Amino acid sequence: MAIVRPFKAIRPTRDKVHLFASRSYLSYTDETLKEKLEHNPFTFLHIINPEYKKKNKKSGIEKFKLVKKKFDEFKQNKILKRDSRNAFYLYRQTRETHVFEGIIAACSVTDYLNGTIKVHEHTLTKREKLFKDYLDITGFNADPVLLSYKDNTTISEVINVISKTRAEFDFTTTNKVQHELWLIDTEQDIHTITDAFNKLDNIYIADGHHRCASSALLSKEKSSDNSNYFMSYLIGESQLKIINFNRLVKSLNGLTVAELLKKIASSFILKEVTAHTYTPTELNEISMYLAGKWYSLIVKDCIIKTDLVSQLDPAILSATILAPILNITDEKTDKNISFEAGTTPLAVLKEKVDNGEFTVAFILKPIPIDAIKEVADNNMIMPPKSTYIEPKLRSGITIYPID
């Protein structure tokens, strides 16, 4: 039984939403970030970079206080306004090859704690506490957790009807992505959506494990009603776009190329492939680019373990090559390894190896949604950076107040 509820979002005005909403702060280069801050006075980036002109910037709690102050300024200047009535929010993101439609809602911390909202990744305690403090001091969250649920006819019917009306927001960003938002605020529609989710046994975190964990920490310390919920974007699982994460390694742990290939061959059927780039497609296959050549690596049957997580490509790579051969035992912290989402073309990864920035690249396949769900259902955890999941939402289209 999943608990969702409408809320009164703080939103940019219709005429400024295209200027206010931003990509994740970490996705901008320093040069692009500087350009955005200097030439767009309405961007959300000003709120989370309140001291961008100063050389000696504050951090931690002191920075969060400045973020809160800047957020309040945006509200006082009426760039941001809070809705007067509770609503769910239908958000649609249209890309050249994909359309995502889902509902922005407040989801229950209790559901996260009791396992109705299922996880598949570990979280880091330090990051949990840091973001908990951020939420507590700033009093808002501008980035919804991405949750998925089994496709539901009732929810889809509401979405289909609402999406035929005039959108509250409709703008296109420079990366050719269209963003549309509708308010779902009638008593009947709110009841229909709430009841439909109430009948679902489980929903799954697709992206945002740390945000969920931080909200759970905050709910233990803060007594406000809103702090018992967190903003989420709920989308049918068939719409999710699950992309692989590839691995690049800087050094070979003192091995020559020939020595590395020999060690790999003990666990894999190793075959050189004549191709400009090579994407793995076979079961238990990983591709590798090393010393100007592409290889197909298919793990030998005797190596594969019986539990589900150990059968996933990232775990196979870790257990057979990264840890025992290259001495990369903690992929979260080891500086010898880097991760690239599958959205980065293989030609770019090839160039990173060819120019000496890295020595070897390992290319993995996307993990199917059924495998992700099975891992979560069995309270298991996937290796770090196993999946890159879209859609990625813009920050600030809806803001959840924690009061």
DOBAPA-919569 format. One line per 8 residues: number of its first residue (from 1); their letters; for each residue x, y, z of C-alpha. Coordinates in pm, whole numbers, padded with zeros to 5 digits. Layout:
<rs>
NUM	a	X,Y,Z  ...
</rs>
This chain:
<rs>
1	maivrpfk	00000,00000,00000  00181,00314,-00123  00089,00647,00034  00106,00951,-00194  -00051,01288,-00138  -00082,01623,-00317  00100,01929,-00187  00122,02305,-00238
9	airptrdk	00431,02346,-00452  00644,02657,-00472  00689,02725,-00843  00844,02986,-01071  00596,03207,-01252  00490,03094,-01596  00687,03368,-01773  01012,03284,-01592
17	vhlfasrs	01009,02904,-01556  01228,02857,-01866  01484,03091,-01709  01458,02952,-01356  01469,02572,-01399  01820,02429,-01430  02006,02106,-01480  02182,01949,-01186
25	ylsytdet	02449,02186,-01057  02716,01917,-01094  02642,01869,-01465  02771,02215,-01562  03132,02291,-01645  03284,02581,-01451  03277,02794,-01765  02911,02722,-01841
33	lkeklehn	02810,02774,-01478  02982,03112,-01473  02804,03214,-01794  02463,03111,-01656  02514,03300,-01331  02642,03617,-01495  02378,03641,-01767  02061,03496,-01614
41	pftflhii	01942,03669,-01294  01644,03432,-01264  01817,03093,-01267  01782,02855,-00973  02161,02829,-00984  02175,03165,-00801  01994,03009,-00506  02240,02723,-00465
49	npeykkkn	02541,02944,-00551  02469,03251,-00337  02836,03353,-00316  02946,03278,-00669  03125,03615,-00703  03329,03568,-00386  03668,03400,-00375  03641,03267,-00021
57	kksgiekf	03310,03085,-00013  03137,02945,00294  03055,02575,00317  02833,02342,00515  02580,02496,00755  02689,02853,00682  02640,02804,00309  02298,02646,00363
65	klvkkkfd	02191,02957,00556  02287,03172,00258  02096,02940,00025  01789,02989,00246  01833,03366,00235  01860,03371,-00146  01556,03141,-00174  01355,03382,00039
73	efkqnkil	01467,03671,-00184  01334,03492,-00491  00999,03449,-00315  00992,03811,-00199  01065,03925,-00556  00775,03708,-00674  00990,03499,-00904  00861,03208,-00698
81	krdsrnaf	00508,03166,-00566  00342,02898,-00357  00024,02737,-00489  -00288,02815,-00287  -00430,02462,-00299  -00298,02110,-00286  -00227,01942,-00619  -00052,01657,-00789
89	ylyrqtre	00158,01772,-01084  00167,01595,-01417  00509,01644,-01574  00597,01541,-01929  00945,01549,-02077  00971,01502,-02453  01302,01412,-02612  01381,01328,-02972
97	thvfegii	01357,00955,-02903  01158,00927,-02581  00858,01070,-02395  00833,01049,-02016  00506,01117,-01835  00458,01090,-01461  00316,01248,-01149  00500,01468,-00901
105	aacsvtdy	00369,01395,-00553  00466,01382,-00187  00559,01027,-00083  00565,00890,00269  00886,00850,00469  00706,00567,00650  00679,00378,00320  01054,00416,00275
113	lngtikvh	01124,00288,00626  00884,-00008,00610  01001,-00127,00266  00700,-00031,00057  00942,00197,-00126  01219,-00042,-00225  01590,00035,-00262  01869,-00125,-00464
121	ehtltkre	02170,00090,-00365  02364,00161,-00048  02383,00518,00079  02675,00693,00244  02609,00813,00600  02810,01131,00550  02607,01232,00243  02280,01144,00415
129	klfkdyld	02355,01377,00706  02483,01656,00482  02168,01661,00271  01951,01624,00584  02111,01942,00720  02058,02110,00384  01686,02028,00387  01647,02133,00747
137	itgfnadp	01816,02470,00712  01697,02572,00365  01343,02445,00421  01292,02320,00067  01372,02046,-00183  01387,02131,-00553  01482,01785,-00686  01224,01505,-00675
145	vllsykdn	01324,01145,-00613  01258,00931,-00923  01027,00641,-00835  00882,00374,-01062  00572,00161,-01030  00412,-00123,-01223  00218,00030,-01513  -00133,00114,-01394
153	ttisevin	-00434,00169,-01621  -00617,00400,-01379  -00321,00634,-01338  -00256,00631,-01714  -00617,00729,-01784  -00593,01034,-01558  -00265,01131,-01724  -00416,01095,-02072
161	visktrae	-00713,01317,-01989  -00514,01590,-01811  -00243,01603,-02078  -00500,01701,-02342  -00569,02027,-02160  -00359,02344,-02170  -00033,02302,-01980  00057,02537,-01698
169	fdftttnk	00422,02525,-01811  00542,02453,-02163  00898,02537,-02260  01189,02386,-02451  01549,02394,-02333  01858,02436,-02547  01922,02060,-02550  01598,02024,-02749
177	vqhelwli	01395,01881,-02461  01036,01996,-02414  00906,02033,-02057  00534,02049,-01976  00355,02068,-01642  -00012,02042,-01551  -00185,02084,-01215  -00409,01797,-01103
185	dteqdiht	-00616,01967,-00835  -00976,01850,-00861  -01107,01648,-00570  -01207,01360,-00797  -00870,01332,-00975  -00679,01359,-00648  -00890,01081,-00498  -00847,00860,-00807
193	itdafnkl	-00467,00896,-00803  -00435,00853,-00427  -00654,00542,-00434  -00467,00390,-00731  -00131,00420,-00558  -00285,00297,-00234  -00360,-00031,-00413  00002,-00081,-00523
201	dniyiadg	00210,-00314,-00309  00546,-00158,-00391  00718,00126,-00567  01089,00136,-00649  01359,00401,-00621  01506,00454,-00966  01721,00754,-00873  01755,00941,-00545
209	hhrcassa	01852,00694,-00271  02038,00959,-00073  01748,01204,-00094  01515,00939,00048  01756,00849,00327  01812,01215,00415  01438,01282,00428  01400,00986,00663
217	llskekss	01669,01129,00892  01500,01469,00891  01161,01322,00979  01309,01190,01305  01418,01540,01409  01150,01767,01266  00787,01757,01373  00625,01934,01076
225	dnsnyfms	00378,01738,00867  00566,01802,00541  00887,01659,00683  00717,01318,00700  00702,01320,00319  00940,01388,00033  00883,01509,-00322  00892,01237,-00586
233	yligesql	00837,01192,-00957  00643,00869,-01005  00660,00710,-01347  00541,00378,-01493  00830,00132,-01511  00786,00073,-01886  00878,00438,-01947  01209,00428,-01761
241	kiinfnrl	01517,00444,-01979  01788,00236,-01813  02138,00304,-01940  02466,00134,-01854  02760,00280,-01664  03099,00205,-01819  03432,00186,-01637  03764,00348,-01728
249	vkslnglt	04085,00256,-01546  04402,00464,-01533  04673,00210,-01449  04710,-00167,-01480  04846,-00231,-01129  05198,-00277,-01264  05097,-00529,-01533  05189,-00520,-01900
257	vaellkki	04913,-00546,-02158  05012,-00907,-02231  05006,-00998,-01861  04663,-00839,-01817  04520,-01028,-02114  04661,-01355,-01982  04501,-01303,-01639  04166,-01205,-01794
265	assfilke	04170,-01518,-02010  04156,-01735,-01699  03801,-01620,-01629  03675,-01515,-01972  03654,-01638,-02328  03865,-01360,-02476  03833,-01264,-02841  03978,-00970,-03032
273	vtahtytp	03715,-00782,-03235  03783,-00584,-03551  03566,-00274,-03511  03593,00100,-03455  03386,00055,-03138  03229,-00258,-02990  02916,-00282,-02775  02853,-00611,-02589
281	telneism	02526,-00787,-02669  02569,-01149,-02561  02472,-01292,-02222  02751,-01235,-01967  02953,-01039,-02222  03165,-00734,-02148  03365,-00545,-02407  03708,-00398,-02345
289	ylagkwys	03924,-00140,-02524  04295,-00175,-02454  04611,-00071,-02642  04423,00024,-02958  04217,-00297,-02977  03861,-00400,-02890  03792,-00732,-02718  03485,-00938,-02641
297	livkdcii	03494,-01092,-02292  03238,-01365,-02216  03268,-01497,-01863  03319,-01871,-01830  03030,-02069,-01681  03244,-02199,-01397  03298,-01842,-01273  02933,-01738,-01247
305	ktdlvsql	02784,-01755,-00897  02424,-01842,-00821  02298,-01527,-00646  02138,-01259,-00861  02370,-00968,-00779  02683,-01172,-00857  02538,-01247,-01201  02510,-00879,-01296
313	dpailsat	02779,-00749,-01533  02914,-00485,-01291  02957,-00751,-01020  03121,-00994,-01261  03368,-00726,-01371  03446,-00634,-01010  03491,-00992,-00892  03702,-01116,-01183
321	ilapilni	03909,-00818,-01302  03882,-00497,-01103  03946,-00638,-00755  04170,-00945,-00806  04375,-00821,-01102  04374,-00440,-01088  04347,-00413,-00708  04043,-00185,-00722
329	tdektdkn	03861,-00309,-00412  03646,-00004,-00333  03504,00144,-00649  03337,00427,-00457  03668,00576,-00344  03948,00434,-00561  04095,00711,-00778  04220,00457,-01032
337	isfeagtt	03869,00408,-01170  03623,00644,-01332  03262,00593,-01441  03099,00715,-01760  02727,00689,-01827  02627,00504,-02141  02510,00836,-02283  02876,00911,-02357
345	plavlkek	02962,00775,-02706  03208,00487,-02717  03421,00689,-02958  03475,00940,-02677  03581,00664,-02436  03813,00523,-02703  03975,00864,-02740  04026,00889,-02362
353	vdngeftv	04227,00566,-02379  04410,00656,-02698  04528,00990,-02560  04662,00829,-02242  04411,00973,-01996  04310,00614,-01921  04466,00278,-02004  04164,00052,-02044
361	afilkpip	03786,00089,-02086  03526,-00172,-01994  03184,-00147,-02160  02881,-00301,-01987  02521,-00367,-02089  02216,-00195,-01933  02058,-00390,-01648  01693,-00485,-01717
369	idaikeva	01421,-00337,-01495  01314,-00686,-01385  01663,-00752,-01248  01663,-00420,-01060  01325,-00503,-00907  01433,-00854,-00813  01740,-00715,-00637  01522,-00470,-00443
377	dnnmimpp	01253,-00728,-00364  01516,-00956,-00211  01674,-00676,-00006  01995,-00705,-00203  02223,-00423,-00317  02376,-00367,-00659  02738,-00260,-00709  02800,00117,-00725
385	kstyiepk	02724,00290,-01055  02534,-00005,-01198  02268,00202,-01371  02213,00546,-01519  01839,00603,-01534  01640,00864,-01724  01447,01088,-01711  01666,01344,-01539
393	lrsgitiy	01446,01630,-01421  01528,01998,-01414  01572,02144,-01067  01308,02390,-00954  01009,02321,-01178  00829,02229,-00857  00976,02293,-00512  00864,02105,-00203
401	pid	00839,02321,00112  00949,02159,00438  00756,02356,00699
</rs>
